[in-house]
C-alpha cells in the first residue's frame, strides 16, 4: 500500500487542514490590517509615532500564524511512529494530571482574570499584576512557589518598565496605601 494514502495519513492531513484554518483566517486579517497600518502618518524624526505599536503587534501576529501553519503542516507530513500510537492509548502516570481530571482550571483562570480587572485600580498595576501572574502560574499546576513568585515579580517589573518608560502609557497607581508602592517603584525606575 502506498504510504501517501494510508488512512492514518489521510486523517492526519484532514486534521491539519482543519487545524490551520483559524491561523490562515487570522493571518489574512492581520495582513490586511498591516497593509492598512502603513497608511498611518509617519512619525516625526526620532519618535516612534502612532503606527509603531500596531505594526509591531500585527507583524508578530503574522509571524506567529505563519509559524503555526508551517509547524502543523510539518507534523501532518510525518506519520506517527507505532510506539507513539501505543503510548497515546496508555493511561497517564499517577504524577500527571489532565484537563479532564481538573475541569475547574479554566473556570479558575477566568475568575482570576475578572478579579485582576476588578482589583486593578485598587491595588495599582504593579501589585495587581504580580498577584495575577503568580496565581495564574500556580493555577496552571506549577508547584515551585518561589520560582513562580520570581517570574511574577520580573514580569510585573518588565511590564511597568515597557508601558510607562518606553510606550508612555499611564497605568493605575492604586489607592492608599498601595499608591506608595507604585510611587516608590516609579522613582526607582526613573519614571516621572
C-alpha positions in Angstrom: 0.0 0.0 0.0 1.3 3.5 -0.9 2.3 5.3 2.3 0.9 8.6 1.0 -2.6 7.1 1.0 -2.8 5.3 4.3 -5.9 6.1 6.4 -3.8 7.5 9.2 -2.1 10.0 6.9 -5.4 11.0 5.2 -6.9 11.6 8.7 -3.8 13.5 9.7 -4.0 15.7 6.6 -7.7 16.5 7.1 -7.0 17.3 10.7 -4.1 19.6 9.6 -6.4 21.5 7.2 -8.9 22.0 10.0 -6.2 22.9 12.4 -4.6 25.6 10.2 -7.9 27.2 9.1 -8.1 29.6 12.1 -4.5 30.6 11.6 -5.0 31.2 7.9 -8.0 33.4 8.7 -6.1 35.4 11.4 -3.1 35.7 9.1 -5.2 37.1 6.3 -6.9 39.6 8.6 -3.6 40.7 10.2 -2.0 41.1 6.8 -4.9 43.3 5.7 -4.7 45.4 8.9 -0.9 45.6 8.5 -1.3 46.9 4.9 -3.8 49.5 6.3 -1.5 50.4 9.1 1.2 51.5 6.7 -1.2 54.3 5.8 -0.8 55.9 9.3 1.1 59.2 9.1 4.8 58.8 9.6 6.3 59.9 12.9 8.5 62.9 13.3 12.2 62.1 13.3 13.4 60.5 16.4 10.0 59.4 17.6 8.2 56.1 17.4 4.9 57.5 16.1 1.3 56.3 16.2 1.9 53.4 13.8 4.8 51.7 15.5 3.0 49.5 18.0 0.1 48.5 15.8 2.6 47.5 13.1 4.8 45.7 15.6 1.8 43.7 17.0 0.5 42.8 13.6 3.9 41.7 12.3 4.3 39.5 15.3 0.8 38.1 14.8 1.5 37.3 11.1 4.8 35.6 12.0 3.1 33.6 14.8 0.4 32.4 12.4 2.9 31.5 9.7 4.9 29.5 12.2 1.9 27.6 13.5 0.7 26.9 9.9 4.2 25.6 9.0 4.5 23.5 12.2 1.1 21.9 11.8 1.8 21.0 8.1 5.2 19.6 9.1 3.6 17.4 11.7 0.9 16.2 9.3 3.5 15.1 6.8 5.2 12.7 9.2 3.2 9.6 10.2 3.3 8.9 13.9 5.5 6.0 14.9 3.9 2.9 16.3 5.2 3.5 19.7 3.7 6.9 19.8 0.3 5.4 18.9 0.7 2.8 21.6 1.7 5.4 24.2 -1.3 7.6 23.3 -3.5 4.7 24.4 -1.8 4.1 27.7 -3.2 5.9 30.8 -1.3 8.7 32.3 1.3 8.1 35.0 0.0 8.8 38.6 2.0 12.1 38.8 0.4 13.6 35.7 -2.9 15.4 35.7 -5.0 16.0 32.6 -7.6 18.7 31.8 -10.3 16.1 32.4 -9.0 15.5 35.9 -9.1 19.2 36.6 -12.1 20.7 34.8 -12.2 23.7 37.2 -8.8 25.1 36.0 -10.3 27.1 33.1 -13.0 28.5 35.3 -10.5 29.5 37.9 -8.4 31.2 35.2 -11.4 33.2 34.1 -12.2 34.1 37.8 -8.6 35.2 38.3 -8.8 37.4 35.2 -12.0 39.0 36.4 -10.5 39.6 39.9 -7.4 41.1 38.3 -9.6 43.6 36.3 -11.7 44.5 39.4 -8.6 44.9 41.7 -6.5 46.7 39.1 -7.4 50.3 40.2 -7.4 49.5 43.9 -4.0 47.7 44.1 -2.3 49.5 41.3 -0.9 47.9 38.2 2.3 46.6 39.7 0.9 44.8 42.7 -2.2 43.5 40.8 0.0 42.1 38.1 2.3 40.3 40.5 -0.6 38.7 42.2 -2.3 37.8 39.0 0.7 36.3 37.3 1.6 34.3 40.5 -1.9 33.0 40.9 -2.2 32.1 37.2 1.1 30.2 37.3 0.0 28.3 40.4 -3.4 27.7 39.0 -1.8 26.0 35.9 -0.2 23.5 38.2 3.3 24.8 38.7 4.5 23.7 42.1 7.6 25.7 42.8 6.2 28.8 44.5 9.5 30.7 44.8 10.1 30.4 41.1 6.5 31.4 40.3 7.0 34.4 42.6 10.2 35.4 40.8 8.5 35.1 37.4 5.6 37.2 38.6 7.9 39.9 40.0 10.1 40.0 36.9 7.1 40.0 34.6 5.4 42.8 36.5 8.6 45.0 36.6 9.1 44.4 32.9 5.6 45.4 32.0 5.7 48.5 34.2 9.0 49.5 32.5 7.8 48.8 29.0 4.4 50.5 29.4 5.5 53.5 31.4 9.1 54.2 30.3 9.0 53.1 26.6 5.4 53.3 25.4 4.4 56.1 27.8 1.1 54.6 28.9 -0.2 55.8 32.2 -1.0 52.9 34.5 -3.2 52.9 37.6 -1.2 53.7 40.8 -3.7 52.2 43.2 -5.4 53.6 46.2 -4.0 54.2 49.7 -1.7 52.6 50.9 -0.8 50.8 47.7 -0.1 54.0 45.8 3.1 54.4 47.8 4.5 51.1 46.4 3.7 52.3 42.9 5.3 55.8 43.5 8.4 54.2 45.0 8.8 51.8 42.1 8.4 54.6 39.6 11.1 56.6 41.4 13.5 53.7 41.3 12.9 53.2 37.6 13.2 56.9 36.8 9.6 57.2 35.6 8.1 60.7 36.0 
